[in-house]
Amino acid sequence: MPTALVLNCTLKPSPSASSTALLAQQVLDALEPHGFEGDQVRIADFDVKPGVEHDMGDGDEWPAIRDRILAADILVFATPTWMGHMSSIAQRVLERLDADISETDDEGRQILTGKVAVVAVVGNEDGAHAIIADAFQGLNDVGFTVPAQGGVYWNGEAMQSTDYKDLDETPEKVASTTATLAANAAHLAKLLTAQRYPAP
């Protein structure tokens, strides 16, 4: 069965409740009817060193996470919004993925070419559009393909304390966008599996 992997970039380690985890899980649930199974890696639970190498040594746990990224068909990049930007953990994930920008397969394609990436953002302040744009650029640079409507977000009212996980129900616009994101991501991932990008 094809797989999806969430990189949950919340600042909260487990077992703290996380709005980012909730929206990311809704993306995984929406992918399931399309034949994809998946789970989440909460980056805050691991010792991911700063740097731009595959393995920064001294107990760095990124290499095992990278192995899971390489094994997945769809990557769900999920982050909260802090001060109008993606979390510092999300930025670190992009920096660690930069090590793969020059990695190629046996035919010369970027090693992540053929994999699909989507982005999920939550926050009770503005910033989601800019975060999604930045994430799309970084993920595309290292080889991921982004589907149509490949981002979903929820922004609560600015300077209020209500989080996504506090809502009584999922807003219809978020639910419908999540469903579209999942359908498009699954469709694209299947196409790229059946017909790979040409070798350079």
Stockholm file with secondary structure:
# STOCKHOLM 1.0

chainA/1-200         MPTALVLNCTLKPSPSASSTALLAQQVLDALEPHGFEGDQVRIADFDVKPGVEHDMGDGDEWPAIRDRILAADILVFATPTWMGHMSSIAQRVLERLDADISETDDEGRQILTGKVAVVAVVGNEDGAHAIIADAFQGLNDVGFTVPAQGGVYWNGEAMQSTDYKDLDETPEKVASTTATLAANAAHLAKLLTAQRYPAP
#=GR chainA/1-200 SS CCEEEEEECCSCCTTSCCHHHHHHHHHHHHHGGGTCEEEEEEGGGSCCCSSSSSCCSTTCCHHHHHHHHHHCSEEEEEEEEETTEECHHHHHHHHHHGGGTTCBCTTSCBTTTTCEEEEEEEESSSCHHHHHHHHHHHHHHTTCBCCTTCEEEEECCTTCCCCGGGCSSCCHHHHHHHHHHHHHHHHHHHHHHHSCCCCC
#=GC SS_cons         CCEEEEEECCSCCTTSCCHHHHHHHHHHHHHGGGTCEEEEEEGGGSCCCSSSSSCCSTTCCHHHHHHHHHHCSEEEEEEEEETTEECHHHHHHHHHHGGGTTCBCTTSCBTTTTCEEEEEEEESSSCHHHHHHHHHHHHHHTTCBCCTTCEEEEECCTTCCCCGGGCSSCCHHHHHHHHHHHHHHHHHHHHHHHSCCCCC
//
